[in-house]
């Protein structure tokens, strides 16, 4: 249900490729990408377990290069809001 467009899967796969290079999880790369944006001041992480919080804190140390960010962004398409029409 989270992914329903072909490009969603491609973006997720690219996040995993970057994650492997950093030896971290795909969700940590996603959070590191969000944190690389100067207009994001308070990402919502949705931690439901202590491990999620620990991983999110560790993502603060991940610095993505422009060469890593570009393939994460190039195919992304914003989604419409679901369930509120």
N, C-alpha and C positions, 0 to 999 in steps of 0.2 A: 504494500500500500504506500510506502514511502517513495518508491521509485516506480514511475509509470511511463516515462518517456525513455527512448533508447539512449539519449544523451546523458540521462541520469546515471545509467550504469557505466557509461564511459568515464564520466567525471569521478565516480566512486572507484573505478579501477585505477585511474590515474592517481588518486589519493593514496591507494594502497601501494602503488609503485614508489611514490615519494616516501611513504612510511617505511618501506623496506630499506631504502637508502639511509634513513635516519634511525633504523631499528626501533621504531615506535609503532603505535596503532594508527589506523586510518582516521579514527575519530580525533586523535591528537593532532594529526596533520590538518584536519578540517578546522580545529580550534586554533591552531597556529596560523592558518590562513586568515581566519576572522580577526585574530589579534594583530595581523600585519596591516590591517586597514585603520587609518587614523580616525575615521569617523565612527568606529565601534568602540565605545567606552565601557560597556558592561555586557558581555555576551551571556546569554542564558544557557547554562550547561546541562540542566536537568539531571543532576547526579541523584541517583536513588540508592547508591551503595558507596561506602567509603572508598572502595577501589576506583570508582568513577571520579570522585573528587581528587584523589591522588594523581590519576592520569591527567586530569584537567590542569592541575597545578604544574605537573611536569611539562605540559605543553607550552608553558610560559618560556621555557628554555629553548624551544625549537625555533630557529631562525630560517625561514625559507628564502631562497635566492629568487631573483626575478625569473631565472630559467626554470625554477620549480613551480612558481606561481602561474606563469603563462599557460601551461597545459591544463592546469586546474580550472582556469577561468574561460578559456577560449570556446568551449562548447556549452557552457552553462547557459540555461535559459530560465529566467524567473518563472515561477509557477503562480497560477491564479490562487487566490484564497479559496479553500474548499469548505463546504458546509455552511456558508453564510450568504447564500444567494437568495 
